[in-house]
């Protein structure tokens, strides 16, 4: 035959101590992933939820689409935003990304 059989070799004398050490890079990778990606994302989601819960009539907001306006009405999941004098749009609360400081919008 041209191909010889492959037989398993006996483990080397000092190879038994590598049990935990072989998983250490994997554990380190998950720790770094948690502190760099998962934890900041959870913190940002918590801040956004608190901001939407504290939303009040008269707040000046920026929406996901970049529309800037003043909150005129609040319902459970919907918000009325006045984007121009006499122009009010209804949108979901989740569409609001930022609450601006009072006085940011100038009345024309």
Buried (B, 14 or more C-beta within 10 A) or exposed (E): EEEEEEEEEEEEEEEEEEEEEEEEEEEEEEEEEEEEEEEEEEEEEEEBEEBBEEBEEEBBBBBEEEBBBBBBEBEEEEBBBBBEEEEEBEBEBEBBBEBBEEEEBEEE
